[in-house]
Amino acid sequence: MCAAVRGRFALDPRSLTALRVGLGALTLADLAARAADLDRFYTDTGVLPRAALLDPEATLPPLSLHLAFGASTGVLTLFVLAGLFAAALVAGVWPRLAAFLSWLLAISLQHRNPALLSGGDQLLALLLLWCAFAPLDGRGARAVSLRGTAALPLVSVGTAALVAQVTLVHLCAGLLKLRESPAWRDGTALGLALQDVSVSRWGEALRAHPTLLAGLTWSVLALEIAGPLVLLLAPLRAGALRAFGVFALLALHAGIALCLEVGIFPAVSAVGLLALLPSCFWDRLRVPAVPRVRAAAPARWREALCILLATCSFATSLGSTWPPAQLPPRVVAALGWLGLDQGWSMYIDLREPSGWFTVRGVRTDGADILLLTEGAPRADARRYLNLRWHGYMGALARSASMRHLLASSLCREQLLQRIEITFSCLHFCGDDADVPPPPPLEIILCAAEPAGSPDLSLP
């Protein structure tokens, strides 16, 4: 690898420390949020029992240790273990091993209930995996010469995977929008996106300014394409240029978080971008390189494994953007089993049905009970119990079998005769919708079985 290429994939040890601490902290926060609904989402008494998730005709079961346990005790044990590994990552205790184990349990948890997944979960797991190959402790990398800095940047196949991952997320998302969505090309995309029920008060205020939204739409598209190219092409010594690219993309994610409730994606993306901060940024803040890193030659087997996994994973991302580069379906399925398949098609279908569900139960004596209402407009900005419920409501809208599984779970909890699921449409539930909306009213008898396997594909 020539010096110019090495410099583009070299990362400052202080940036790697910020990435390590940020990923560990995000993992801990995500575990704490998920633990609030542990029984509802991750046990056999909840909305997705293991029997409904496992396909008897599948060659391999999902890669999930959580599927070994149907009761809350076993699942809680895995939550605690994941928390310990994340805490070790924050503290820098055996950081590469902690990153690998955190990735393994993150994939396990995601496969236990795919209905809750978002692009942020996918990106978090991938960054954890590449961190397992990166010089988080200063070992397994080569130092790159750079004058006038407190800490020499380090380069390895792990740092190259991290740089490629962070840039590909934005570049592929921008190219997909440009190629597949007329709304992004004509400047109406953000106006459509802000029609969703997940919009914040800031987003609602922007809806009154269509001209501004058109300019912001084209700005987002340009930034998603140009920003990653700046980060990839800027030479090591052009620290100010790389810092500009990082902060421009950070501003993009801050804007997304302010306007839409989209889960952990903005936070994970921001933490990933921290890894690309140049040495001059930390030098300007006078952040010392303590403890001193110990650069050492990387293990060949580790480099080879990282190259294999990263090449295959990034190929799936490129294949979603450029169809001729698509991998064979069996290869994609194998990568999906490992959580390595990538697709960054966020906000391509902007006319998806937007609304909220109200779930009521009718007892055998005829009494009517309100069981659940999620996503309904309220006086305050909080419309969901938490962001995992937001994702789950999206799965309910897409899948009739998921609605049957929810009804079965509620029927087990109380003596009910039937469940009535009402969908109140807010936008795009007619002929202008990109996908069919759920029925306005669905009545499910408590004796009925779920119809087929649930559709758990990501939106």
Secondary structure, DSSP 8 states (H G I E B T S, - for coil): --HHHHHHT-B-HHHHHHHHHHHHHHHHHHHHHHHTTHHHHHSTTSSS-HHHH--TT-SS--S-GGGG--SHHHHHHHHHHHHHHHHHHHHTSSHHHHHHHHHHHHHHHHHH-GGG--HHHHHHHHHHHHHTTS-TTS-SBEE---TT-SS--EE-HHHHHHHHHHHHHHHHHHHHHHHH-HHHHHT-HHHHHTTSTTB-HHHHHHTT-HHHHHHHHHHHHHHHHHHHHHHHHS-TT-HHHHHHHHHHHHHHHHHHHHHB--TTHHHHHHHHHHTT--HHHHHHTT----S----B---HHHHHHHHHHHHHHHHHHHHHHSGGG---HHHHHHHHHTT------TTS-TT--EEEEEEEEEETTS-EEEEEEES---SSS--SSSHHHHHHHHHHHH-HHHHHHHHHHHHHHS-EEEEEEEEEEEE--STT-SS----SEEEEETT----SS------
